[in-house]
């Protein structure tokens, strides 16, 4: 009898496991087909059009004023005492970077190269350059239209500037799009800033040290809770201390590898440009798929990394203690530059100069393999960097999500949303990588649409503010 019971339970467990696998495969297939449409020519053309429109309207200022923006950042460590807001402009950027510099810089770049070839890195650079104009417009608008909640904390972001920016021309559409953005973003960040991040941490720690993913999820849940339950000031202080240090350590390690393979650097740059316009897939696919895949994954992973167009970093900048929206816009555009042009470039170039992209690996394992080709502890550097970057992203994104849901239903939801954020962490730790990334890509595309529409309407006002700005 006992044997029969054991056999029956075993069969039921196998059946349940098979059903679960079938559901995951069906969901993955469904999301893949949706993402091919969402990230197809219309979306890519829309992003390029909005970015080019804003860059032209700003008279290419983001490209010409990087040095000036860096100077503002160095002088912004202390808040303007007369300015409204809760945190210093410097800590606002560090909070934005804590959300932007995450698994996208390590896992995202690696998967972009694996799926789109070396040319994907070229399109990550391209989307970052026009993304600087988008980030400037988002942050300037966020500070300009920010409000105060019942606790007198400054709050702002796409849901506020879409509503206010479209109030004169199309008020009904503006209210609708702002609500749609807030709803989609409050859900989207659970995948983008939570599940993807903890999944990356769990994958690399499990691969390197054999830790159980669920255990990693529970530990990270406790650590994240210790930070986010203290609100934006604790988040900003945490990000302001940890993010700069980890970025410097990661960049220094990457530059050592590039110096070691300096003779391969110029040929690698040539390869990136060549593959960006190659009509033949590096994997031997149909003619034309090479360039399409490079654009598709380069743009998608680039946006995931630097967040230009998502509007999320603008939520952090809205809390900056400043009275000058344009000044904060200058500081904000540095986030896109640092995240993609600097950090992502280091990851991509290290993978390519070490020729690790031919290893067949992907994700964090590919980046760790590349770093370990030169540095004996290279995989350790990647593991620690990924864990810290992903952790800070989870902290930063929790704030974005709660501000969006607060816009919809009020202040009472803040604590319940933080608890929901923490409960999702162990779940993300045990999900499969492909499914997590597919969910992430779907949600990113959906929340970008109302934000990009809002930026189109806000463009002329931001252009005017920029022209009237006095250095």
C-alpha positions in Angstrom: 0.0 0.0 0.0 2.8 2.4 1.0 4.6 1.7 -2.3 1.4 2.4 -4.3 1.0 5.7 -2.5 4.6 6.7 -3.2 4.3 5.7 -6.8 1.0 7.7 -7.2 2.5 10.8 -5.5 5.6 10.5 -7.8 3.4 10.3 -10.9 1.3 13.3 -9.7 4.5 15.4 -9.1 5.9 14.5 -12.5 2.5 15.4 -14.1 2.5 18.7 -12.2 6.1 19.4 -13.3 5.3 18.7 -16.9 2.2 20.9 -16.8 4.3 23.7 -15.3 6.9 23.3 -18.0 4.2 23.3 -20.7 2.7 26.5 -19.3 6.1 28.2 -19.2 6.9 27.1 -22.8 3.5 28.3 -24.0 3.9 31.7 -22.2 7.5 32.1 -23.5 6.3 31.3 -27.1 3.4 33.8 -26.7 5.6 36.6 -25.3 8.3 36.0 -28.0 5.7 36.5 -30.7 4.4 39.6 -29.0 7.8 41.1 -28.5 8.7 40.6 -32.2 5.8 42.9 -33.0 6.2 45.3 -30.1 10.0 45.7 -30.9 9.4 45.7 -34.6 9.9 48.5 -37.1 7.1 50.8 -35.8 8.6 50.9 -32.2 12.2 51.2 -33.4 11.2 54.0 -35.8 9.2 55.7 -33.1 12.1 55.8 -30.7 14.4 57.0 -33.4 12.0 59.7 -34.4 11.3 61.0 -30.9 15.0 61.0 -30.1 16.0 62.8 -33.3 13.2 65.3 -32.8 14.3 66.1 -29.3 18.0 66.2 -30.2 17.4 68.6 -33.1 15.0 70.8 -31.0 17.8 71.0 -28.3 20.2 72.0 -31.1 22.4 68.9 -30.3 23.1 70.4 -26.9 23.4 67.0 -25.1 26.4 66.1 -27.3 28.0 69.5 -27.0 27.5 70.0 -23.2 28.7 66.8 -21.7 31.7 68.6 -20.0 29.4 71.3 -18.7 27.0 68.7 -17.3 29.9 66.9 -15.6 31.0 70.1 -13.9 27.4 70.7 -12.6 27.4 67.2 -11.2 30.7 67.7 -9.3 29.2 70.9 -7.8 25.9 69.3 -6.9 27.0 67.2 -4.0 25.4 69.8 -1.7 21.8 70.7 -2.2 20.6 74.2 -2.9 19.1 75.1 0.5 16.5 77.3 -1.2 15.5 74.6 -3.6 12.4 72.4 -3.2 13.0 68.7 -3.0 14.2 66.0 -0.7 17.7 64.9 -1.9 20.8 66.5 -3.4 21.0 66.6 -7.2 24.0 64.4 -7.0 22.1 61.7 -5.0 19.2 62.1 -7.4 21.6 61.1 -10.2 23.1 58.3 -8.1 19.5 57.0 -7.4 18.8 57.1 -11.1 22.1 55.3 -11.8 21.3 52.7 -9.1 18.3 51.9 -11.3 20.0 52.2 -14.6 23.3 50.5 -13.9 22.2 46.9 -13.2 22.0 43.6 -14.8 21.5 45.3 -18.2 25.2 46.4 -18.1 26.4 42.8 -17.6 23.7 40.4 -18.6 21.9 42.7 -21.1 25.1 43.5 -23.1 26.1 39.8 -23.1 22.7 38.6 -24.4 22.6 41.5 -27.0 25.9 40.3 -28.4 24.9 36.7 -28.2 21.6 37.2 -30.0 22.4 40.2 -32.2 26.1 39.7 -32.8 28.9 42.3 -32.2 26.9 44.9 -34.2 24.4 45.1 -31.4 26.9 47.1 -29.4 26.9 49.8 -32.2 23.1 50.3 -31.8 23.4 50.4 -28.0 25.7 53.4 -28.5 23.4 55.0 -31.0 20.3 54.7 -28.8 22.4 56.1 -25.9 23.3 59.2 -27.9 19.7 60.1 -28.8 18.7 58.8 -25.4 20.7 61.7 -23.8 18.2 64.1 -25.4 15.3 62.0 -24.1 16.7 61.8 -20.6 17.3 65.6 -20.5 13.7 66.2 -21.6 12.3 63.7 -19.1 14.2 65.1 -16.1 13.6 68.7 -17.0 9.8 68.1 -17.3 9.7 66.0 -14.1 11.2 68.8 -12.0 9.1 71.5 -13.8 5.8 69.7 -13.1 6.5 68.0 -9.8 4.1 68.2 -6.9 4.2 67.5 -3.1 2.4 64.6 -1.4 0.6 64.7 1.9 4.0 64.3 3.7 5.4 67.3 1.8 7.8 65.0 -0.2 8.4 66.1 -3.8 7.0 63.6 -6.4 7.0 63.7 -10.1 7.7 61.8 -13.3 5.9 60.8 -16.5 2.5 60.4 -14.9 2.7 64.1 -13.8 4.4 65.7 -16.8 2.2 63.8 -19.3 -0.9 65.1 -17.5 0.3 68.7 -17.2 2.1 68.9 -20.5 -1.0 67.8 -22.5 -3.5 69.8 -20.4 -3.8 72.7 -22.8 -4.1 70.8 -26.1 -5.6 67.4 -25.3 -6.5 67.3 -21.5 -8.6 64.2 -21.7 -6.0 62.2 -23.6 -3.3 63.6 -21.2 -5.2 62.3 -18.2 -5.8 59.0 -19.8 -2.1 58.5 -20.9 -0.8 59.5 -17.5 -3.0 57.0 -15.8 -2.1 54.3 -18.3 1.6 55.0 -17.8 1.3 54.9 -14.0 -0.6 51.6 -14.1 1.8 49.9 -16.6 4.9 51.2 -14.8 3.8 50.1 -11.4 3.4 46.6 -12.8 6.3 46.7 -15.2 9.0 47.6 -12.6 8.2 44.3 -10.8 9.7 42.5 -13.8 12.3 45.1 -15.1 13.6 46.2 -11.7 12.9 43.2 -9.6 12.5 39.8 -11.2 15.3 40.3 -13.8 17.7 41.6 -11.2 17.2 38.9 -8.6 17.2 36.3 -11.4 20.6 37.5 -12.5 21.9 37.5 -8.9 20.6 34.0 -8.2 21.9 32.6 -11.5 25.5 33.7 -11.1 25.7 32.9 -7.4 24.2 29.5 -8.0 26.6 28.8 -10.9 29.7 30.1 -9.0 29.0 28.9 -5.5 26.2 26.4 -5.7 23.7 28.4 -3.5 20.0 27.5 -3.9 18.1 30.3 -5.8 15.3 30.4 -3.4 17.7 30.9 -0.5 19.4 33.7 -2.4 16.0 35.3 -3.0 15.1 35.2 0.7 18.4 36.8 1.8 18.1 39.5 -0.8 14.5 40.2 0.2 15.6 40.9 3.7 18.5 43.2 2.6 16.4 45.1 0.2 13.7 45.5 2.8 16.2 47.1 5.2 16.8 49.8 2.7 13.5 50.6 0.9 11.4 50.7 4.1 13.3 53.8 5.0 12.0 55.8 2.0 13.7 58.0 -0.6 16.2 59.6 1.7 17.7 56.3 2.8 17.6 55.0 -0.7 19.4 58.1 -2.0 22.1 58.0 0.8 22.6 54.3 0.1 23.0 54.8 -3.7 25.2 57.9 -3.3 27.8 55.9 -1.3 27.7 52.5 -3.0 27.1 53.1 -6.7 30.1 55.3 -7.5 32.5 52.9 -5.8 31.2 49.8 -7.6 31.2 51.6 -11.0 34.9 52.6 -10.5 36.0 49.1 -9.5 34.2 47.5 -12.5 35.6 50.1 -15.0 39.1 49.7 -13.6 38.9 45.9 -14.0 37.6 46.2 -17.6 40.2 48.8 -18.6 43.0 46.5 -17.4 41.7 43.8 -19.7 41.4 46.2 -22.7 45.0 47.4 -22.0 46.2 43.8 -22.0 44.5 43.3 -25.4 45.2 46.7 -26.7 46.3 45.3 -30.1 42.9 43.8 -30.6 41.0 47.0 -29.7 40.9 48.8 -33.1 40.1 45.6 -35.1 37.3 45.0 -32.6 35.8 48.4 -33.2 36.0 47.7 -37.0 34.2 44.4 -36.4 31.4 46.2 -34.4 30.8 48.7 -37.2 31.0 46.0 -40.0 28.6 43.7 -38.2 26.2 46.6 -37.5 25.5 46.9 -41.2 26.0 43.3 -42.3 23.1 41.7 -44.1 24.2 38.2 -43.2 23.7 36.8 -39.7 26.8 35.8 -37.8 24.9 32.6 -37.0 24.4 31.7 -40.6 20.8 32.8 -40.8 18.9 34.3 -43.8 20.3 37.3 -45.6 19.2 40.5 -43.9 18.7 38.9 -40.4 22.2 40.0 -39.2 21.4 43.8 -39.3 17.8 43.3 -38.1 18.9 41.2 -35.1 21.7 43.7 -34.3 19.2 46.6 -34.3 16.5 44.6 -32.5 18.6 43.5 -29.6 20.9 46.5 -29.5 18.1 48.9 -29.1 16.0 46.8 -26.7 18.9 46.0 -24.4 20.3 49.5 -24.7 17.0 51.0 -23.5 16.7 48.4 -20.8 20.2 49.5 -19.6 20.0 53.3 -19.7 16.2 53.6 -19.4 15.9 56.5 -21.8 12.3 56.6 -23.0 11.0 54.6 -20.1 10.7 57.7 -17.9 11.7 55.9 -14.7 14.8 57.9 -13.9 12.8 61.1 -14.1 11.0 60.0 -11.0 14.3 60.1 -9.1 15.3 63.4 -10.5 11.9 64.9 -9.5 13.0 64.5 -5.9 16.2 66.6 -6.4 16.6 69.7 -4.2 16.8 72.3 -6.9 14.7 75.2 -8.3 16.1 74.9 -11.8 14.6 72.1 -14.0 17.1 72.6 -16.8 20.1 72.3 -14.5 18.8 69.0 -13.3 18.2 68.0 -16.9 21.8 68.5 -17.6 22.8 66.3 -14.7 20.2 63.7 -15.7 21.5 63.2 -19.2 24.8 62.0 -17.7 23.1 58.9 -16.5 22.5 57.7 -20.0 26.1 58.6 -21.0 27.7 56.8 -18.0 25.5 53.8 -18.2 25.8 52.9 -21.8 28.7 54.8 -23.4 31.0 54.0 -20.5 29.9 51.0 -18.5 28.1 49.0 -21.2 31.0 49.7 -23.6 33.5 48.2 -21.2 31.4 45.0 -20.9 30.9 44.7 -24.7 34.5 45.4 -25.6 35.9 43.0 -23.0 33.7 40.2 -24.4 34.8 41.0 -27.9 38.5 41.5 -27.5 38.8 38.3 -25.5 36.7 36.6 -28.3 34.5 35.1 -25.6 31.4 35.7 -27.7 32.4 32.6 -29.6 32.3 30.5 -26.5 28.6 29.7 -26.9 27.9 31.2 -23.4 25.4 34.0 -22.7 24.3 36.2 -19.9 26.4 36.8 -16.8 28.3 33.6 -17.5 29.6 35.0 -20.8 30.7 38.2 -19.2 32.4 36.3 -16.3 34.1 34.1 -18.9 35.5 37.2 -20.7 36.8 38.8 -17.5 38.5 35.6 -16.3 40.5 35.3 -19.6 42.9 38.0 -18.2 42.1 38.5 -14.6 42.6 35.4 -12.3 39.7 36.7 -10.2 37.7 38.1 -13.2 34.6 35.9 -12.7 34.6 37.1 -9.0 34.7 40.7 -10.1 31.7 40.1 -12.4 29.9 38.2 -9.7 30.3 40.9 -7.1 29.6 43.7 -9.7 26.5 42.0 -10.9 25.2 41.4 -7.4 25.8 45.0 -6.3 24.5 46.5 -9.5 21.4 44.3 -9.5 20.8 45.0 -5.8 21.0 48.7 -6.2 18.6 48.5 -9.2 16.1 46.7 -7.1 16.3 49.4 -4.5 16.0 52.2 -7.0 13.1 50.7 -8.9 11.1 50.0 -5.8 10.9 53.8 -5.4 9.7 54.2 -9.0 7.0 51.7 -8.6 5.6 53.1 -5.4 5.5 56.6 -6.9 3.5 55.3 -9.8 1.0 53.4 -7.8 0.8 56.4 -5.3 -0.3 58.6 -8.3 -3.2 56.2 -9.0 -4.6 55.4 -5.5 -3.0 57.7 -3.0 -0.4 57.6 -0.1 -2.0 54.7 1.8 -0.6 52.2 -0.8 3.1 52.9 -0.2 3.7 50.3 2.6 1.6 47.6 0.9 3.4 48.1 -2.3 6.8 47.9 -0.6 5.7 44.6 0.9 4.6 43.3 -2.5 7.9 44.3 -3.9 9.7 42.2 -1.3 7.5 39.2 -1.8 8.2 39.1 -5.5 11.9 38.8 -5.0 12.0 35.0 -4.1 9.7 34.3 -7.0 12.0 36.0 -9.5 14.9 34.1 -8.2 13.5 30.7 -9.3 12.1 31.8 -12.7 13.8 30.8 -15.9 16.1 33.4 -17.5 14.4 33.4 -21.0 10.9 33.8 -19.5 12.0 36.7 -17.2 13.7 38.6 -20.0 10.6 38.1 -22.3 8.3 39.5 -19.7 10.7 42.4 -19.2 10.8 43.2 -22.9 7.0 43.1 -23.2 6.4 45.4 -20.2 9.1 47.9 -21.3 7.5 48.4 -24.7 4.1 48.9 -23.3 5.1 51.6 -20.7 7.3 53.4 -23.3 4.4 54.2 -25.6 2.5 56.8 -23.4 5.8 58.3 -22.3 7.0 58.9 -25.8 3.7 60.5 -26.8 4.0 62.8 -23.8 7.6 63.8 -24.7 6.5 64.7 -28.2 4.0 67.2 -26.8 6.4 68.5 -24.1 9.3 69.0 -26.6 8.6 72.7 -27.6 8.3 73.8 -23.9 11.6 72.1 -23.0 13.3 73.6 -26.1 12.2 77.1 -24.9 13.4 76.5 -21.3 16.7 75.3 -22.6 17.1 78.4 -24.8 16.3 80.7 -21.8 18.7 78.9 -19.5 21.7 81.0 -18.3 24.9 79.1 -17.4 
